[in-house]
């Protein structure tokens, strides 16, 4: 028998808590029940779970929606494409549902994301960096220079 668990850290902690299996089954976190739809609250939880390097790369991908090249994302965060792959692996480990919103086309070397999804993620990033200015890039999404909000 093989069981694979996937989910956000909070979901996995709830699942691993002894005596909570019935609660988890009823919550829809496992099985064929639907996942929570994309919302600003869910995006915020995912953004908080990943590394700041992953946040910076995600910001550039979302600003370039609907399509942006691997090379330009890597350049925007000051790394080579191989290192960028390491940054992006943070999503696979900590917020795989965000990773699933970004289509990767290796043949073309591009990321693709729907504009409406990018807009929600950019707002989640902006709010996160507003609360954590020490992690913020020089200019926040939707802001002017030096992080001042417009």
Secondary structure as GFF3:
##gff-version 3
##sequence-region A 1 150
A	DSSP	alpha_helix	9	16	.	.	.	ID=ss1
A	DSSP	alpha_helix	21	27	.	.	.	ID=ss2
A	DSSP	alpha_helix	40	49	.	.	.	ID=ss3
A	DSSP	alpha_helix	52	63	.	.	.	ID=ss4
A	DSSP	beta_strand	67	69	.	.	.	ID=ss5
A	DSSP	alpha_helix	70	76	.	.	.	ID=ss6
A	DSSP	alpha_helix	81	94	.	.	.	ID=ss7
A	DSSP	alpha_helix	96	99	.	.	.	ID=ss8
A	DSSP	beta_strand	103	105	.	.	.	ID=ss9
A	DSSP	beta_strand	110	112	.	.	.	ID=ss10
A	DSSP	alpha_helix	115	131	.	.	.	ID=ss11
A	DSSP	three_ten_helix	133	135	.	.	.	ID=ss12
A	DSSP	three_ten_helix	145	147	.	.	.	ID=ss13
###
